[in-house]
């Protein structure tokens, strides 16, 4: 059997949407990449959300710290109405260091329940939603940022998963720009 057929069968058995997305470099990513990972992080982002854009350095630091420990990272374009060429330019301008996926049918946001950018979803390698919410408490309220971050929700989640412990707070409220739905 072909690898894509097996990946689709595995995804369906796990309750995942068919995970086959192109990234901004033209590479295709499938659920096969999740096998053998300890967790999968999806960052929902948007080219025109300043709150999301301010987090790119932290996204890159998280990927650098956790990818060697078995965590896969992907950015997911949260506004399917933005032209692909604009997204590609945005990725180059902001220096993402991990795959940035196009999701024109908004399947990943629908699957995870993500509603804002920036928002992180952490999945098990089998597609179970382990965490959905903010990256940290940098954003106190709309238009108000903390000078000193005191809660590191995503890092705490990943540390717990890697230690084989339950996620301390599986849901937190993400403040940011609304994910724009084209439907």
Rosetta blueprint (number, residue, H / E / L):
1 X L
2 X L
3 X H
4 X H
5 X H
6 X H
7 X H
8 X H
9 X H
10 X H
11 X H
12 X H
13 X H
14 X H
15 X L
16 X L
17 X L
18 X L
19 X L
20 X E
21 X E
22 X E
23 X E
24 X L
25 X L
26 X L
27 X L
28 X E
29 X E
30 X E
31 X H
32 X H
33 X H
34 X L
35 X L
36 X L
37 X L
38 X L
39 X E
40 X E
41 X E
42 X E
43 X E
44 X E
45 X E
46 X L
47 X L
48 X L
49 X L
50 X H
51 X H
52 X H
53 X H
54 X H
55 X L
56 X H
57 X H
58 X H
59 X H
60 X H
61 X H
62 X H
63 X H
64 X H
65 X H
66 X H
67 X H
68 X H
69 X H
70 X L
71 X E
72 X E
73 X E
74 X E
75 X E
76 X E
77 X E
78 X L
79 X L
80 X L
81 X L
82 X L
83 X L
84 X H
85 X H
86 X H
87 X H
88 X H
89 X H
90 X H
91 X H
92 X H
93 X H
94 X H
95 X L
96 X L
97 X L
98 X L
99 X L
100 X E
101 X E
102 X L
103 X L
104 X L
105 X L
106 X L
107 X H
108 X H
109 X H
110 X H
111 X H
112 X H
113 X L
114 X L
115 X L
116 X E
117 X E
118 X L
119 X E
120 X E
121 X E
122 X E
123 X E
124 X L
125 X L
126 X L
127 X L
128 X L
129 X E
130 X E
131 X E
132 X E
133 X E
134 X L
135 X L
136 X L
137 X L
138 X L
139 X E
140 X E
141 X E
142 X L
143 X L
144 X E
145 X E
146 X L
147 X L
148 X L
149 X L
150 X L
151 X L
152 X L
153 X H
154 X H
155 X H
156 X H
157 X H
158 X H
159 X H
160 X H
161 X H
162 X H
163 X L
164 X L
165 X L
166 X L
167 X L
168 X L
169 X L
170 X L
171 X E
172 X L
173 X L
174 X L
175 X L
176 X L
177 X E
178 X E
179 X L
180 X L
181 X L
182 X L
183 X L
